[in-house]
Amino acid sequence: MRFAISIPQGVSGGAFDPDWMRTHLARAEALGFESAWALEQVLGAMPMLSPLEAMTYAAACTERMRLGCVVFVTPLHNPAHLAKSLSSLDHLSRGRLEVGIGTGGGHRPFAAFEVDPHTIVGRFTEGLRLMKALWTEPRVTFPGRFWQLEDAAMEPKPVQKPHPPIWIGGSHPAALRRAARLADGFFGAGSTTTARFAEQVPIVRQALAEEGRDPATFQIAKRVYIVVDDDAERAHRRAAEALELAYGYFGLRDIVAVAVTGPPDACIEGVRAVVEAGAELVLLNPLFDEDEQMERLATEVVPAFS
């Protein structure tokens, strides 16, 4: 069983403390977390650092932990720019990069990015093909619908060969099947309940079988919003407030059921349900008090799975 921790991206009081982040990430690595993950929110009410910059700083603050983002909403990105940035980060981290991608869902303000929402799946799949080509081919000729290249080169290639591991996140069955067809892993969303995740995993596994893929070469993970607090009622209330702040802007309200909250025993039970549903990697995402929560997770929750 493998555990990851979220990369802090929130900016409170109008300023971010890079020294604190450096100490926090070093402590996360010392506590044994396998990887640390950011998320992407370009527009929204929460003050958050962008994932590429947060991951790059995290790479400079750590030595061992793998670093990822779940997910980059790739239809909002130019794939050549994103491929170049991610390849560069793979070098800066000395081959520790993980890449999570998704279509973003219907609630995104696609018009702000000059993207027709009816084309997001096509842009997603074509963009991924182009990034893989730029990462693996010395010269790329790409007569795509959205992007075209003629005998183009992109260097340096990523450290990891053929490219960093690709995770696809999403909830729709079609997204789950895309993960099985195009990616190295499926990452369940933090905004998805454990029960819903348990319904998604069999769809992914069936799609892997239909694609003739070895499930041993494919990873399944889930982000878990979590609050460890000996006062169960307070944990539930604070989780609800934090999730409302994070997701209310997008019209997602009253989603506290996605979180695991309460005393350590309750959190162990909640995480165990995620593991039993099929997660091989669990991304633990504290919603506040990151230092205290990470310590409690590492000492009171994670040891139950060793």
VEXDREN-2710 file (C-alpha; in Angstrom, 1 decimal):
% VEXDREN-2710
k/r/px/py/pz
1/MET/0.0/0.0/0.0
2/ARG/1.4/3.4/-1.0
3/PHE/0.5/6.8/0.4
4/ALA/1.0/10.3/-1.1
5/ILE/0.4/13.7/0.4
6/SER/-0.9/16.9/-1.2
7/ILE/1.4/19.8/-2.1
8/PRO/0.2/22.9/-0.2
9/GLN/-0.9/25.6/-2.7
10/GLY/-3.2/27.8/-0.7
11/VAL/-2.2/31.4/-0.1
12/SER/-3.8/32.8/3.1
13/GLY/-3.6/36.5/4.1
14/GLY/-2.4/37.5/0.7
15/ALA/1.1/36.0/1.0
16/PHE/2.8/32.6/0.7
17/ASP/5.6/31.5/2.9
18/PRO/8.2/29.6/0.8
19/ASP/10.3/28.8/3.9
20/TRP/7.4/27.0/5.5
21/MET/6.6/25.1/2.3
22/ARG/10.3/24.0/2.1
23/THR/10.2/22.7/5.7
24/HIS/6.8/21.1/5.1
25/LEU/7.9/19.2/2.0
26/ALA/11.1/18.1/3.6
27/ARG/9.1/16.7/6.5
28/ALA/6.7/14.9/4.2
29/GLU/9.7/13.2/2.6
30/ALA/11.2/12.3/6.0
31/LEU/7.8/10.8/7.1
32/GLY/8.0/8.4/4.1
33/PHE/5.3/9.6/1.8
34/GLU/6.0/8.2/-1.6
35/SER/4.8/11.2/-3.7
36/ALA/3.3/14.7/-3.4
37/TRP/0.6/16.0/-5.7
38/ALA/-0.7/19.4/-6.7
39/LEU/-4.0/20.3/-8.4
40/GLU/-4.9/22.8/-11.1
41/GLN/-7.3/25.7/-10.5
42/VAL/-6.7/28.6/-12.9
43/LEU/-10.0/30.4/-12.1
44/GLY/-11.7/30.2/-8.8
45/ALA/-12.4/31.9/-5.5
46/MET/-9.7/30.1/-3.5
47/PRO/-6.2/31.7/-3.7
48/MET/-4.0/28.9/-5.0
49/LEU/-0.6/28.7/-6.6
50/SER/-0.5/27.1/-10.0
51/PRO/0.6/23.5/-10.1
52/LEU/3.7/23.7/-12.4
53/GLU/5.3/26.4/-10.3
54/ALA/4.4/24.6/-7.0
55/MET/5.8/21.3/-8.3
56/THR/9.0/22.9/-9.5
57/TYR/9.6/24.5/-6.1
58/ALA/8.7/21.1/-4.5
59/ALA/11.4/19.5/-6.7
60/ALA/14.0/21.8/-5.4
61/CYS/12.9/21.1/-1.8
62/THR/13.0/17.3/-2.0
63/GLU/15.2/14.5/-3.0
64/ARG/13.2/11.3/-3.2
65/MET/9.4/12.0/-3.4
66/ARG/7.8/11.7/-6.8
67/LEU/5.9/14.8/-7.8
68/GLY/2.7/15.1/-9.8
69/CYS/-0.5/17.0/-10.6
70/VAL/-4.0/15.6/-10.7
71/VAL/-5.1/16.9/-13.0
72/PHE/-4.0/19.3/-15.6
73/VAL/-7.1/20.2/-17.6
74/THR/-5.3/19.7/-20.9
75/PRO/-7.9/21.1/-23.3
76/LEU/-7.1/24.5/-21.7
77/HIS/-3.4/24.1/-22.6
78/ASN/-1.3/24.3/-25.7
79/PRO/0.1/20.8/-25.8
80/ALA/3.5/21.9/-27.2
81/HIS/4.0/24.4/-24.3
82/LEU/2.8/21.8/-21.8
83/ALA/5.0/19.1/-23.1
84/LYS/8.0/21.4/-23.0
85/SER/7.2/22.5/-19.4
86/LEU/6.7/18.9/-18.2
87/SER/9.8/17.6/-19.9
88/SER/11.8/20.5/-18.3
89/LEU/10.3/19.6/-14.9
90/ASP/11.2/15.9/-15.3
91/HIS/14.8/17.1/-15.7
92/LEU/14.7/19.5/-12.8
93/SER/13.3/16.7/-10.6
94/ARG/15.8/14.1/-11.9
95/GLY/13.0/11.9/-13.3
96/ARG/10.5/12.1/-10.5
97/LEU/7.6/13.5/-12.5
98/GLU/4.0/12.1/-12.7
99/VAL/1.5/13.6/-15.1
100/GLY/-2.2/13.6/-14.3
101/ILE/-4.6/14.9/-17.0
102/GLY/-8.3/15.3/-17.6
103/THR/-10.9/16.9/-19.7
104/GLY/-12.1/19.2/-16.9
105/GLY/-15.8/18.5/-17.0
106/GLY/-18.7/20.7/-18.1
107/HIS/-18.5/23.3/-15.3
108/ARG/-15.2/24.8/-16.6
109/PRO/-15.3/28.3/-18.1
110/PHE/-13.9/27.1/-21.5
111/ALA/-14.8/30.3/-23.3
112/ALA/-12.2/32.2/-21.2
113/PHE/-9.6/30.0/-22.8
114/GLU/-11.0/30.3/-26.4
115/VAL/-12.0/26.7/-26.2
116/ASP/-15.3/25.4/-27.6
117/PRO/-16.7/23.1/-24.9
118/HIS/-18.1/20.7/-27.5
119/THR/-14.5/20.0/-28.6
120/ILE/-12.9/19.2/-25.3
121/VAL/-12.7/15.4/-25.7
122/GLY/-11.2/15.8/-29.2
123/ARG/-8.7/18.4/-27.9
124/PHE/-7.8/16.2/-25.0
125/THR/-7.0/13.0/-27.0
126/GLU/-5.3/14.9/-29.8
127/GLY/-3.3/17.0/-27.3
128/LEU/-2.1/13.8/-25.5
129/ARG/-1.0/12.2/-28.8
130/LEU/0.9/15.3/-29.7
131/MET/2.7/15.5/-26.3
132/LYS/3.7/11.9/-26.5
133/ALA/5.0/12.4/-30.0
134/LEU/7.1/15.5/-28.9
135/TRP/8.4/13.4/-26.0
136/THR/9.4/10.4/-28.0
137/GLU/10.1/11.3/-31.7
138/PRO/13.2/13.2/-32.9
139/ARG/11.1/15.0/-35.6
140/VAL/7.3/15.4/-35.5
141/THR/5.0/15.9/-38.4
142/PHE/1.5/16.1/-37.0
143/PRO/-1.5/17.0/-39.2
144/GLY/-4.0/17.3/-36.4
145/ARG/-7.5/18.9/-36.3
146/PHE/-6.4/21.5/-33.7
147/TRP/-2.7/21.5/-33.9
148/GLN/-0.3/21.0/-36.9
149/LEU/3.4/20.6/-37.0
150/GLU/5.8/19.9/-39.9
151/ASP/9.2/18.3/-39.2
152/ALA/9.3/19.9/-35.7
153/ALA/11.7/19.0/-32.9
154/MET/11.4/19.4/-29.2
155/GLU/14.4/18.9/-26.9
156/PRO/15.3/17.8/-24.3
157/LYS/13.2/14.7/-24.2
158/PRO/12.0/13.7/-20.7
159/VAL/14.4/11.8/-18.4
160/GLN/11.9/9.0/-18.0
161/LYS/11.4/6.8/-21.0
162/PRO/9.4/6.8/-23.1
163/HIS/7.9/9.6/-21.0
164/PRO/6.7/10.3/-17.4
165/PRO/3.8/8.1/-16.2
166/ILE/0.4/9.4/-17.4
167/TRP/-2.6/9.3/-15.2
168/ILE/-6.1/10.1/-16.4
169/GLY/-8.7/11.4/-14.0
170/GLY/-12.5/11.7/-14.6
171/SER/-15.9/10.3/-13.5
172/HIS/-17.7/9.6/-16.8
173/PRO/-17.5/5.9/-18.0
174/ALA/-16.0/7.2/-21.2
175/ALA/-13.2/8.9/-19.2
176/LEU/-12.5/5.7/-17.4
177/ARG/-12.2/3.8/-20.6
178/ARG/-9.9/6.5/-22.0
179/ALA/-7.7/5.9/-19.0
180/ALA/-7.5/2.2/-19.7
181/ARG/-6.7/2.9/-23.4
182/LEU/-4.3/5.8/-23.2
183/ALA/-2.8/6.1/-19.8
184/ASP/-0.6/4.3/-17.2
185/GLY/-3.1/4.8/-14.4
186/PHE/-6.5/6.1/-13.3
187/PHE/-6.8/8.6/-10.5
188/GLY/-10.1/9.0/-8.7
189/ALA/-11.2/12.5/-7.9
190/GLY/-11.3/13.9/-4.4
191/SER/-14.8/15.2/-5.2
192/THR/-15.9/11.6/-5.8
193/THR/-17.3/9.5/-2.9
194/THR/-15.7/6.2/-2.0
195/ALA/-18.9/4.5/-3.1
196/ARG/-18.7/6.1/-6.5
197/PHE/-15.0/5.2/-6.8
198/ALA/-15.9/1.6/-6.0
199/GLU/-18.2/1.6/-9.0
200/GLN/-15.6/3.2/-11.3
201/VAL/-12.8/0.7/-10.6
202/PRO/-14.6/-2.3/-12.2
203/ILE/-15.3/-0.2/-15.3
204/VAL/-11.5/0.6/-15.6
205/ARG/-10.6/-3.1/-15.0
206/GLN/-13.1/-4.3/-17.6
207/ALA/-11.7/-1.7/-20.1
208/LEU/-8.2/-2.9/-19.4
209/ALA/-9.3/-6.5/-20.2
210/GLU/-10.9/-5.3/-23.4
211/GLU/-7.8/-3.5/-24.5
212/GLY/-5.7/-6.6/-23.7
213/ARG/-3.6/-4.7/-21.2
214/ASP/-1.9/-6.3/-18.2
215/PRO/-3.5/-4.8/-15.1
216/ALA/-0.2/-5.3/-13.3
217/THR/1.2/-2.5/-15.4
218/PHE/-1.7/-0.1/-14.7
219/GLN/-2.1/1.9/-11.5
220/ILE/-5.3/2.9/-9.7
221/ALA/-5.3/5.8/-7.2
222/LYS/-7.7/8.2/-5.4
223/ARG/-7.4/11.6/-3.8
224/VAL/-9.0/11.5/-0.3
225/TYR/-9.8/14.7/1.5
226/ILE/-9.2/13.9/5.1
227/VAL/-9.5/15.5/8.6
228/VAL/-8.1/13.8/11.7
229/ASP/-9.7/15.2/14.8
230/ASP/-10.6/13.5/18.1
231/ASP/-13.8/15.6/18.0
232/ALA/-15.8/13.9/15.2
233/GLU/-18.5/16.6/15.0
234/ARG/-15.8/19.4/14.7
235/ALA/-14.0/17.4/12.0
236/HIS/-17.1/17.0/10.0
237/ARG/-18.0/20.7/10.3
238/ARG/-14.6/22.0/9.4
239/ALA/-14.4/19.6/6.4
240/ALA/-17.7/20.9/5.2
241/GLU/-16.6/24.5/5.4
242/ALA/-13.3/23.8/3.6
243/LEU/-15.0/21.9/0.8
244/GLU/-17.6/24.6/0.4
245/LEU/-14.8/27.1/0.0
246/ALA/-13.0/24.9/-2.5
247/TYR/-16.0/23.7/-4.6
248/GLY/-18.9/26.1/-4.0
249/TYR/-17.5/28.5/-6.7
250/PHE/-18.1/25.7/-9.3
251/GLY/-21.6/25.0/-8.1
252/LEU/-20.6/21.8/-6.2
253/ARG/-22.2/22.2/-2.7
254/ASP/-22.8/19.9/0.3
255/ILE/-20.1/17.4/-0.8
256/VAL/-18.7/16.7/2.6
257/ALA/-19.7/13.0/2.1
258/VAL/-16.5/12.7/-0.1
259/ALA/-14.3/13.4/2.9
260/VAL/-12.9/11.0/5.5
261/THR/-13.2/12.7/8.9
262/GLY/-13.0/12.0/12.6
263/PRO/-10.7/10.4/15.2
264/PRO/-7.9/8.2/13.9
265/ASP/-9.9/5.0/14.0
266/ALA/-12.6/6.5/11.9
267/CYS/-10.0/7.8/9.4
268/ILE/-8.4/4.4/9.2
269/GLU/-11.8/2.9/8.5
270/GLY/-12.5/5.5/5.8
271/VAL/-9.1/5.0/4.1
272/ARG/-9.5/1.2/4.3
273/ALA/-12.7/1.5/2.4
274/VAL/-10.9/3.3/-0.4
275/VAL/-8.2/0.7/-0.5
276/GLU/-10.8/-2.1/-0.6
277/ALA/-12.5/-0.3/-3.4
278/GLY/-9.3/-0.8/-5.5
279/ALA/-6.9/2.1/-4.7
280/GLU/-3.2/1.1/-4.8
281/LEU/-2.1/4.6/-4.1
282/VAL/-4.0/6.9/-1.7
283/LEU/-3.4/10.7/-2.0
284/LEU/-4.1/12.1/1.5
285/ASN/-5.3/15.7/1.2
286/PRO/-5.6/17.6/4.4
287/LEU/-8.0/20.5/4.1
288/PHE/-6.3/22.8/6.7
289/ASP/-3.6/22.8/9.4
290/GLU/-1.3/20.9/7.0
291/ASP/1.6/20.4/9.4
292/GLU/-0.5/19.0/12.2
293/GLN/-2.7/17.0/9.9
294/MET/0.3/15.4/8.1
295/GLU/2.0/14.4/11.3
296/ARG/-1.2/12.8/12.6
297/LEU/-1.8/11.0/9.3
298/ALA/1.8/9.7/9.3
299/THR/1.8/8.5/12.9
300/GLU/-1.9/7.6/13.6
301/VAL/-3.4/6.5/10.2
302/VAL/-0.8/5.3/7.7
303/PRO/0.9/2.8/10.1
304/ALA/-2.4/0.8/10.2
305/PHE/-1.7/-0.3/6.6
306/SER/1.9/-1.4/7.0
END
